[in-house]
Amino acid sequence: MISRFEICSGLKKLLSLGQVLVPDQQVLRQVLAYFEAGLNFADAWHLIRSEGNEMKTFDLSFIKKARKSGHLASSP
């Protein structure tokens, strides 16, 4: 199994290549930072793309992590 660290390291190396063009590279870098900090990759992506809007979820762990990172999240 590939570790969270290995995934982030590989994607960061890929992003640093001049020949690789990634739309919203800053978004992906922030997602990777949250992923490294323990968020699920998909949750981190949705959180960043929420662009300041409150996210609703039943995942109490996610709510705590989102709030800790300064985002709005609550249960429905």
Secondary structure, DSSP 8 states (H G I E B T S, - for coil): ---HHHHHHHHHHHHH-TT---TTHHHHHHHHHHHHTT--HHHHHHHHHTTT--EE-S-HHHHHHHHHTT--EE--
